[in-house]
Amino acid sequence: MGVTDVNGNGVKEKIRKVAVLGAGDMGHGIAEVCAIAGYEVTMRDIKHEFVERGMSRIRESLAKLQEKGKIDDADEVVARIKPTTDMKDIADADLVIEAVPEIFEVKTQVFAECEELVKRDCIFASNTSTMKITELAKATRREDKFAGLHFFNPPVLMKLVEIIKGERTSDDVLTLLSEFVKSLGKVGVVVRKDVPGFIVNRITAPSGALLMCMLNKAEPEEIDAVMKRMGLPMGPFELMDYTGVDVFYHAMRYYAQSISKDYEPPEVLEKMLKEGNLGKKSGRGWYDWSRGRPSINLDKASDKVNPLDFTVVEINEAVKLVEMEVAKPEDIDLAVKLGLNRPFGPFEFAKSIGERQILERLLAIRDEFEKDIFEPAKTIKDGKLMEMIELNL
């Protein structure tokens, strides 16, 4: 089930056993996806309660999938997953996928520990959503066998996996991981140059910064109501609550250190972290989640917010990624559509807006908020955006 060929030998010849480090939101989902595809999986976390919670959520998910006829036997899938708190249990893994908290020191410590336990030909992959793979790989002695496998939440439902090539990742490992992702029934998009945030999260980073700037003009519900009226399933603040305010905060801090100080998170986010208001996982964030998903009053949509501004800064960042040779426009559009459940990618949207309007809005946003991250990309300044699109699409 779910096995594809790699050089005629089959991905299962190279990857039979997968270890997933972390049983939280992402970890247990990745473990489930791998087990569904037929791989033997060891899911490890630091406490029994974390592991048991992860297994409970896997069983609940598999029961729903079986009920819908998407899998044949939930018990058979569960039997392929070994839950543990003992790191030594990963020793025979062919592939280790790290899904621990988005804190650099925690991730590198985990990988350094793995290095001493696993076999020499074991491949390491990080599910980080923001951090440079090249920097994480330095915690090991196998930088050539280290890459990024960035799954999207929830992994069981989301099709996209970003496959990130570190500066020293071998082409053979990249090919093998691409086939592995395909064997899971996912769509892999290769990130050719290792930059913070990769494709999807890098593109949304400036809109996240813009969102924080907008707090000086409008309330979260006013902004979310505008975006939901446009047809988005969730407004940006509701989405932040859903994925975790702490995740957003740590991402912004990392971007502030690795890209620009313009990404430094505002005090309101630090206050929310200190008070434990992390969104859905804690019951409260920007909204109250204690009774289920919050209800956004669409009548509160504010004309203080121009929804086009969020799109324009994302288009600008997408252009910068092409300029940096991170990915081509068609791959960026595919990743954004699959990773964010959108009908259009940034380049497809850009064609409907037009170059002049994009440039004018970017200059206005840059001047209003005085942040260099909103500076128009060279291609846009030079009036060559449509040329870039036509050349690459």
C-alpha positions as CSV (number, residue, x, y, z in Angstrom):
1,M,0.0,0.0,0.0
2,G,1.3,3.4,-0.9
3,V,4.7,2.1,-2.3
4,T,6.4,3.7,-5.3
5,D,9.5,2.9,-7.1
6,V,12.8,4.6,-6.7
7,N,15.4,3.5,-9.2
8,G,13.4,0.3,-9.6
9,N,14.0,-0.8,-6.0
10,G,10.9,0.7,-4.4
11,V,10.9,3.3,-1.6
12,K,10.1,0.5,0.8
13,E,13.6,-1.0,0.1
14,K,15.1,2.1,1.6
15,I,12.5,3.2,4.1
16,R,10.7,0.5,6.1
17,K,10.6,1.9,9.6
18,V,9.8,5.5,10.4
19,A,10.3,7.2,13.8
20,V,8.2,10.3,14.6
21,L,9.5,12.4,17.4
22,G,6.6,14.2,19.1
23,A,3.0,13.1,19.6
24,G,1.4,16.5,19.5
25,D,-0.8,18.1,16.8
26,M,1.6,17.4,14.0
27,G,3.5,14.4,15.4
28,H,0.5,12.1,15.9
29,G,-0.9,13.1,12.5
30,I,2.4,12.4,10.7
31,A,2.6,9.0,12.5
32,E,-1.0,8.2,11.4
33,V,-0.3,9.1,7.8
34,C,2.8,6.9,7.7
35,A,1.0,4.0,9.3
36,I,-1.9,4.3,6.9
37,A,0.6,4.1,4.0
38,G,1.9,0.8,5.4
39,Y,5.1,1.9,7.2
40,E,6.1,0.6,10.7
41,V,6.1,3.6,12.9
42,T,7.6,4.4,16.3
43,M,6.0,7.5,17.9
44,R,8.0,8.9,20.7
45,D,7.4,11.8,23.2
46,I,8.8,12.8,26.5
47,K,5.8,11.8,28.7
48,H,3.4,8.9,28.8
49,E,0.5,11.2,28.9
50,F,1.6,13.0,25.7
51,V,2.0,9.6,23.9
52,E,-1.3,8.3,25.1
53,R,-3.1,11.5,24.1
54,G,-1.5,11.2,20.7
55,M,-2.6,7.5,20.3
56,S,-6.1,8.4,21.4
57,R,-6.4,11.1,18.8
58,I,-5.0,8.6,16.1
59,R,-7.7,6.0,17.1
60,E,-10.5,8.7,16.9
61,S,-9.2,9.8,13.5
62,L,-8.9,6.3,12.1
63,A,-12.4,5.3,13.3
64,K,-13.8,8.3,11.3
65,L,-11.7,7.3,8.2
66,Q,-13.0,3.7,8.4
67,E,-16.6,4.9,8.8
68,K,-16.2,6.9,5.6
69,G,-14.7,3.9,3.8
70,K,-11.3,5.6,3.4
71,I,-9.4,2.8,5.1
72,D,-10.3,-0.9,5.6
73,D,-9.2,-1.7,9.1
74,A,-8.4,0.9,11.7
75,D,-7.0,-1.7,14.2
76,E,-4.5,-2.9,11.5
77,V,-3.2,0.6,11.1
78,V,-2.9,1.2,14.9
79,A,-1.0,-2.1,15.2
80,R,1.7,-0.6,13.0
81,I,2.4,2.2,15.5
82,K,4.6,1.7,18.5
83,P,4.1,4.4,21.2
84,T,7.1,5.0,23.5
85,T,8.9,7.5,25.7
86,D,12.2,5.7,25.3
87,M,14.4,7.3,22.7
88,K,16.3,4.0,22.3
89,D,13.3,2.6,20.6
90,I,14.0,4.6,17.5
91,A,17.4,2.9,17.0
92,D,16.3,0.8,14.0
93,A,14.6,3.6,12.1
94,D,15.3,4.2,8.4
95,L,13.8,7.7,8.6
96,V,13.4,10.0,11.6
97,I,10.8,12.8,11.3
98,E,11.1,15.4,14.1
99,A,7.9,17.2,15.2
100,V,8.8,18.7,18.5
101,P,8.0,22.3,19.6
102,E,9.2,25.1,17.2
103,I,12.1,26.1,19.4
104,F,15.6,25.9,17.8
105,E,17.4,24.7,20.9
106,V,14.9,21.9,21.5
107,K,15.1,20.6,18.0
108,T,18.9,20.6,17.8
109,Q,19.1,18.9,21.2
110,V,16.7,16.2,20.0
111,F,18.7,15.6,16.7
112,A,22.0,15.5,18.6
113,E,20.5,12.8,20.8
114,C,19.3,10.9,17.8
115,E,22.7,11.0,16.2
116,E,24.1,8.8,18.9
117,L,21.4,6.2,18.7
118,V,20.5,5.5,15.0
119,K,22.3,3.7,12.3
120,R,24.6,5.6,9.9
121,D,22.3,5.4,6.9
122,C,19.2,6.7,8.7
123,I,17.8,9.8,7.2
124,F,16.8,12.8,9.4
125,A,13.9,15.1,8.5
126,S,12.5,18.1,10.4
127,N,8.8,19.1,10.2
128,T,9.8,22.7,11.2
129,S,7.6,25.3,9.6
130,T,10.1,28.1,9.7
131,M,13.7,27.2,10.5
132,K,16.5,26.8,8.1
133,I,17.2,23.1,7.6
134,T,20.9,23.8,7.1
135,E,21.3,25.2,10.6
136,L,19.4,22.4,12.2
137,A,21.5,19.8,10.3
138,K,24.6,21.2,12.0
139,A,23.5,19.5,15.2
140,T,24.3,16.1,13.5
141,R,27.1,14.4,11.6
142,R,24.9,13.6,8.6
143,E,24.1,16.9,6.9
144,D,24.0,15.1,3.5
145,K,21.2,12.9,4.9
146,F,19.2,15.8,6.5
147,A,16.3,17.5,4.9
148,G,13.0,19.2,5.7
149,L,9.6,17.5,5.4
150,H,7.1,20.1,6.3
151,F,3.6,18.6,6.6
152,F,0.5,20.9,7.0
153,N,-2.1,20.7,9.7
154,P,-4.0,18.4,9.9
155,P,-1.5,16.0,8.2
156,V,-4.2,13.3,7.5
157,L,-6.3,15.8,5.5
158,M,-3.8,18.2,4.0
159,K,-2.2,17.2,0.7
160,L,0.9,19.4,0.7
161,V,4.3,18.4,2.0
162,E,7.2,20.9,1.4
163,I,10.5,19.0,0.8
164,I,13.3,21.3,1.7
165,K,16.9,20.8,0.4
166,G,19.5,22.0,2.9
167,E,22.8,23.3,1.6
168,R,24.4,19.9,2.0
169,T,21.4,17.6,1.4
170,S,22.3,15.0,-1.2
171,D,20.2,14.7,-4.4
172,D,19.7,11.0,-3.7
173,V,18.1,11.8,-0.3
174,L,15.9,14.5,-1.9
175,T,14.7,12.0,-4.6
176,L,14.0,9.3,-2.0
177,L,12.1,11.7,0.2
178,S,10.1,12.9,-2.8
179,E,9.1,9.3,-3.5
180,F,8.3,8.7,0.2
181,V,6.0,11.7,0.2
182,K,4.3,10.4,-2.9
183,S,3.9,7.0,-1.2
184,L,1.9,8.7,1.5
185,G,-0.6,9.9,-1.0
186,K,0.7,13.5,-0.6
187,V,1.8,16.1,-3.1
188,G,5.5,17.1,-2.5
189,V,6.8,20.5,-3.6
190,V,10.6,20.8,-3.5
191,V,12.1,23.9,-2.0
192,R,15.3,24.2,-3.9
193,K,17.0,26.9,-1.7
194,D,16.9,26.8,2.1
195,V,15.3,30.0,3.4
196,P,13.4,30.7,6.6
197,G,9.7,29.8,6.2
198,F,10.3,27.9,2.9
199,I,7.4,28.7,0.5
200,V,4.0,28.9,2.1
201,N,4.9,30.3,5.5
202,R,7.5,32.6,4.0
203,I,4.8,34.0,1.7
204,T,2.4,34.6,4.6
205,A,5.0,36.0,6.9
206,P,4.6,39.7,5.6
207,S,0.8,39.4,5.8
208,G,1.3,38.2,9.4
209,A,3.4,41.3,10.1
210,L,0.8,43.4,8.4
211,L,-1.9,41.8,10.5
212,M,-0.1,42.9,13.7
213,C,0.2,46.5,12.2
214,M,-3.5,46.5,11.6
215,L,-4.3,46.0,15.3
216,N,-3.7,49.7,15.6
217,K,-6.6,50.3,13.2
218,A,-9.2,47.6,13.8
219,E,-10.2,44.8,16.2
220,P,-9.5,41.2,15.4
221,E,-13.1,40.4,14.8
222,E,-13.5,43.4,12.4
223,I,-10.5,42.1,10.4
224,D,-11.7,38.5,10.4
225,A,-15.2,39.5,9.3
226,V,-13.8,41.3,6.3
227,M,-11.8,38.3,5.2
228,K,-14.6,35.8,5.8
229,R,-16.9,37.9,3.8
230,M,-14.5,37.4,0.9
231,G,-15.1,33.6,1.2
232,L,-12.2,32.5,3.4
233,P,-13.1,29.6,5.7
234,M,-11.3,31.3,8.6
235,G,-10.2,34.9,9.3
236,P,-6.5,35.4,10.0
237,F,-6.9,35.8,13.8
238,E,-9.2,32.7,14.0
239,L,-6.7,30.8,12.0
240,M,-3.9,31.9,14.3
241,D,-5.9,30.6,17.3
242,Y,-6.5,27.3,15.4
243,T,-2.8,26.7,14.7
244,G,-1.6,28.2,18.0
245,V,-0.8,31.7,19.1
246,D,2.5,30.4,20.4
247,V,3.4,28.9,17.0
248,F,2.8,32.3,15.4
249,Y,4.8,34.1,18.1
250,H,7.8,31.8,17.8
251,A,7.7,32.0,14.0
252,M,7.7,35.8,14.2
253,R,10.6,35.8,16.6
254,Y,12.6,33.5,14.4
255,Y,11.9,35.7,11.3
256,A,12.9,38.8,13.3
257,Q,16.3,37.1,14.0
258,S,16.8,35.5,10.6
259,I,15.2,37.9,8.1
260,S,14.3,41.3,9.5
261,K,13.7,43.1,12.8
262,D,10.4,44.2,11.2
263,Y,9.0,40.8,12.1
264,E,9.5,41.4,15.9
265,P,6.2,40.3,17.5
266,P,4.2,43.0,19.4
267,E,3.8,43.1,23.2
268,V,0.2,41.9,22.9
269,L,1.4,38.5,21.7
270,E,4.0,38.2,24.5
271,K,1.2,39.0,27.0
272,M,-1.0,36.3,25.5
273,L,1.8,33.7,25.8
274,K,2.5,34.7,29.5
275,E,-1.2,34.3,30.3
276,G,-1.4,31.0,28.5
277,N,-4.0,32.2,26.0
278,L,-2.7,30.1,23.1
279,G,-5.9,29.7,21.1
280,K,-7.9,26.5,20.5
281,K,-5.4,24.3,22.4
282,S,-5.9,26.3,25.6
283,G,-9.5,27.3,25.2
284,R,-8.8,31.0,24.7
285,G,-6.7,33.1,22.4
286,W,-8.0,36.0,20.4
287,Y,-11.4,34.3,20.8
288,D,-13.1,32.0,23.3
289,W,-12.9,28.4,22.1
290,S,-14.3,26.7,25.3
291,R,-17.6,25.9,23.6
292,G,-16.2,24.9,20.2
293,R,-15.3,27.1,17.2
294,P,-16.0,30.8,17.8
295,S,-18.7,32.6,15.9
296,I,-17.4,35.6,13.9
297,N,-20.0,38.4,13.4
298,L,-19.8,39.3,9.7
299,D,-21.6,42.6,10.4
300,K,-18.5,43.8,12.1
301,A,-16.5,43.9,8.8
302,S,-14.6,47.1,8.9
303,D,-13.8,49.5,6.0
304,K,-10.6,50.4,8.0
305,V,-9.1,47.3,6.4
306,N,-8.3,46.8,2.7
307,P,-8.3,43.0,2.2
308,L,-6.3,43.5,-1.0
309,D,-3.3,44.7,1.1
310,F,-2.7,41.2,2.5
311,T,-2.7,39.7,-1.0
312,V,-0.4,42.3,-2.3
313,V,2.3,41.8,0.3
314,E,2.1,38.0,-0.3
315,I,2.5,38.5,-4.0
316,N,5.5,40.6,-3.3
317,E,7.1,37.9,-1.1
318,A,6.4,35.3,-3.7
319,V,8.2,37.3,-6.3
320,K,11.2,37.6,-4.0
321,L,11.3,33.8,-3.6
322,V,11.5,33.4,-7.4
323,E,14.3,36.1,-7.5
324,M,16.2,34.1,-4.9
325,E,15.7,30.9,-6.9
326,V,13.8,29.2,-4.1
327,A,11.0,27.9,-6.4
328,K,9.3,28.6,-9.7
329,P,6.0,30.5,-9.9
330,E,4.0,27.3,-10.8
331,D,5.4,25.5,-7.7
332,I,4.7,28.4,-5.5
333,D,1.1,28.7,-6.7
334,L,0.6,24.9,-6.2
335,A,2.1,25.0,-2.7
336,V,-0.1,28.0,-1.6
337,K,-3.3,26.5,-3.0
338,L,-2.7,23.1,-1.3
339,G,-1.2,24.5,1.9
340,L,-3.7,27.2,2.5
341,N,-6.8,25.7,0.7
342,R,-7.0,28.7,-1.6
343,P,-8.5,28.7,-5.2
344,F,-5.7,30.8,-6.5
345,G,-1.9,31.1,-6.0
346,P,-0.2,34.5,-5.7
347,F,1.0,34.6,-9.3
348,E,-2.4,33.6,-10.6
349,F,-4.0,36.4,-8.5
350,A,-1.4,38.9,-9.6
351,K,-2.5,38.5,-13.2
352,S,-6.0,39.6,-12.2
353,I,-4.8,42.7,-10.3
354,G,-2.2,44.1,-12.6
355,E,1.3,45.4,-12.0
356,R,0.6,49.0,-11.5
357,Q,-2.0,48.5,-8.7
358,I,0.4,46.0,-6.9
359,L,3.2,48.5,-7.0
360,E,1.1,51.4,-5.8
361,R,-0.4,49.5,-2.9
362,L,3.0,48.2,-1.8
363,L,4.5,51.7,-1.7
364,A,1.5,52.9,0.2
365,I,1.8,50.1,2.8
366,R,5.5,50.6,3.1
367,D,5.1,54.3,3.7
368,E,2.2,53.9,6.2
369,F,3.8,51.4,8.4
370,E,7.5,52.3,7.8
371,K,8.7,48.7,7.4
372,D,11.3,47.6,4.9
373,I,9.7,44.1,4.5
374,F,6.9,45.8,2.5
375,E,9.4,47.3,0.0
376,P,8.5,46.2,-3.6
377,A,10.6,43.4,-5.1
378,K,13.0,44.5,-7.9
379,T,10.9,42.7,-10.5
380,I,7.8,44.6,-9.5
381,K,9.7,47.9,-9.4
382,D,11.1,47.3,-12.8
383,G,7.6,46.6,-14.2
384,K,8.6,43.0,-15.2
385,L,6.2,41.0,-13.0
386,M,4.0,39.8,-15.9
387,E,7.1,38.9,-17.8
388,M,8.3,36.8,-14.9
389,I,5.0,35.0,-14.8
390,E,4.7,34.3,-18.5
391,L,8.3,33.2,-18.6
392,N,7.9,30.6,-15.9
393,L,4.3,29.5,-16.1
